[in-house]
Amino acid sequence: MWRNVVETHIIPWAFEDVELGAKILELGPGPGVTTTCLGGLTSDLTCLEIDPESASTLARRMAGNGVRVVAGDGAAIPMADSIFDGAVCFTMLHHVPSVVLQDRLLREVIRVLRPESVFLGTDSVASGPSRLFHLFDKIAPVNPQDFSERLRAAGFANVQVDVRRHEFRFRARKPANRGDQVG
Ligand SMILES: C[S@@+](CC[C@H](N)C(=O)[O-])C[C@H]1O[C@@H](n2cnc3c(N)ncnc32)[C@H](O)[C@@H]1O
């Protein structure tokens, strides 16, 4: 059922009118439902998953597909600056357990993106049923109303956040290097 939701609702909405570059980072792939969809959209995909067991299961499943899976924390990305042409995360931000860590993750994402690259994603909007679903999980729901401001505070530009019934999507761009800007 989740695969169907991801394929027909989440990924098409997240990517509507946006194109990412060639080398993409996915944060929080979990079991890889979103990763499988992304495989069709890019030829150079790296996944960063904080749960070592999920990371090694996904690495085994993706072996031979050209997808690189790394165990690590999106709030301390174990990768060099400015190496990705795009970054994505789906239904994972609220699993980063505090606003402080989420904001650190946003700053880490902008660090590893090349100038002018896009960070996009989706997350759920907190509701009674979603709180019940996560009753025993340590989560920090993201408020879409102030998420634009948080993306800007991390350094992103061209920020867009759209809310629909159960979820929101966001897009934001790392600004061009100052020296590259005209005028
Ligand atoms: C609900 S799952 C979403 C999986 C997938 N993106 C999807 O939509 O099907 C959230 C995933 O994010 C991972 N995660 C949480 N915090 C993370 C962090 N700081 N860095 C990387 N991954 C993280 C969790 O371990 C989990 O696998």
The ligand as a Tripos MOL2 file, in Angstrom:
@<TRIPOS>MOLECULE
LIG
   27    29     1     0     0
SMALL
NO_CHARGES

@<TRIPOS>ATOM
      1 C1          9.5170    6.7330    7.7500 C.3       1 LIG1
      2 S1         11.0630    6.2730    7.0910 S.3       1 LIG1
      3 C2         10.8580    6.8750    5.4200 C.3       1 LIG1
      4 C3         11.5070    5.9820    4.4340 C.3       1 LIG1
      5 C4         11.3430    6.4030    2.9830 C.3       1 LIG1
      6 N1         11.8970    7.7180    2.7260 N.3       1 LIG1
      7 C5          9.9030    6.3450    2.5470 C.2       1 LIG1
      8 O1          9.2590    7.3880    2.3600 O.co2     1 LIG1
      9 O2          9.4040    5.2330    2.3770 O.co2     1 LIG1
     10 C6         12.2230    7.4540    7.7710 C.3       1 LIG1
     11 C7         13.6460    6.9730    7.6500 C.3       1 LIG1
     12 O3         14.5320    8.0460    7.9880 O.3       1 LIG1
     13 C8         15.6260    7.5050    8.7070 C.3       1 LIG1
     14 N2         16.2640    8.5800    9.4640 N.ar      1 LIG1
     15 C9         15.8160    9.1990   10.5930 C.ar      1 LIG1
     16 N3         16.6930   10.1270   11.0090 N.ar      1 LIG1
     17 C10        17.7040   10.1290   10.1140 C.ar      1 LIG1
     18 C11        18.9180   10.8760   10.0100 C.ar      1 LIG1
     19 N4         19.2350   11.7910   10.9200 N.pl3     1 LIG1
     20 N5         19.7310   10.6270    8.9730 N.ar      1 LIG1
     21 C12        19.4110    9.6790    8.0470 C.ar      1 LIG1
     22 N6         18.3010    8.9320    8.1090 N.ar      1 LIG1
     23 C13        17.4470    9.1410    9.1240 C.ar      1 LIG1
     24 C14        14.9760    6.4530    9.5910 C.3       1 LIG1
     25 O4         15.9010    5.5220   10.0990 O.3       1 LIG1
     26 C15        13.9750    5.8280    8.6160 C.3       1 LIG1
     27 O5         14.5580    4.7790    7.8980 O.3       1 LIG1
@<TRIPOS>BOND
     1     1     2 1
     2     2     3 1
     3     2    10 1
     4     3     4 1
     5     4     5 1
     6     5     6 1
     7     5     7 1
     8     7     8 2
     9     7     9 1
    10    10    11 1
    11    11    12 1
    12    11    26 1
    13    12    13 1
    14    13    14 1
    15    13    24 1
    16    14    15 ar
    17    14    23 ar
    18    15    16 ar
    19    16    17 ar
    20    17    18 ar
    21    17    23 ar
    22    18    19 1
    23    18    20 ar
    24    20    21 ar
    25    21    22 ar
    26    22    23 ar
    27    24    25 1
    28    24    26 1
    29    26    27 1
@<TRIPOS>SUBSTRUCTURE
     1 LIG1         1 GROUP 0 **** ****
